[in-house]
Amino acid sequence: MFHIIGMPRKSPYARVSITLPREVLAAAGAAEVAAARRQHLLADLQLAPEERLRRAAALLHLAPGAGTRRRAQIIGFDSYEDFATWKKARRVEGLRRS
């Protein structure tokens, strides 16, 4: 996350990192997590495919970075013919301007 003048902003989140032995980590709720995940998957399977797609699309809009602008792309060509060939290929592929 960067400020307009390129200075990093202070994140509202803090990260905490801890290293645990595998045995401790496995015992710390793995069964509960697996059961909750299975229950969630079974509930999703009860929905119509269209509804699952709609929900997935809605989640995409909530994801960090969704809807942010792409960075500028600068492409150089040796000749106008090279540019025209590239542009025509992009149109055939169905891609928009870049």
N, C-alpha and C positions, 0 to 999 in steps of 0.2 A: 504494500500500500504506500503510495508516494504522494507527496504534496505537490502542488502546482510548480513550485520552484525546485523540485527534485529532492527536497529534504524528506526523509522518512517520517511518517506520522507515528505517534505512539499508539500501539495497538491496544484496544480495550480488553484484550484477552491476555492471560498469562499462561505460559506453558510449564508443566511440571513433568519431570521425567524421573522414572524410578526403574531400577533393574531388579527383577525378582527371579528366583530359581524357577525352573519350569514346573516343578512339582507344586509349588505354592501358587503359581499362576493358574495351573490347571484346576486346583482345588478351589480357587477363589471365584466360584460362581459359574464355572464353565457349563455345568448341567442346566442352571437356570437360563443362561444365555441361549443355549441350544434349544431348550424347550420354548422360550419366547420366540425365537427365530422360526421354529417349526410352526408354532401357532399363527404367526404372522403370515407365513407362506400359505398355510391352509386357508386362512381368511381371504387372502388375495385370490386364491384359486376359485373361491365362491363367486367372485365378481366376473362380469362379462369381459371378454378381451378388450372391447372398446373402452370400458370404464377403466381398466388397468392402464391402457394407453393414455387416456385423458389425465389420470392421476400422475403418471410418469411425466407427461408434458408440463403439468402444473408444478411438479417438483423441480423441473429444470429451471423454471423462472425464479425459483427461490435459491438456487445454487449460487454460491459466490462467483462472481465473474460473468454470470449470465447477463447478456445484454450490454456488456461493455464493448467499447469500440476496439477494433483490431488496430494493431500498430501499422504505421505507414510502411508500404512496400515500394522500394525503388528498383526498377528493372531497367537495365541498359540494353540497347540493341545496336548491332553494327550497321544496320541499314533499315530503311522504312519497310522494305520487303520482309525482313525478319520480323519486324513488329506486326505487320499485317498478317503474316502466317501464324504468329503466336495468338493474335487477337481472334482470328478465325477459329483456331483450335479451341480456344476458351469458349467461344459461342457454341460450338458443336457439343462441347461437354456440358453446356447449360450453366456455366459459371458466370457470375456477374462481373462487374468491373473490379479491377484490383489496382 
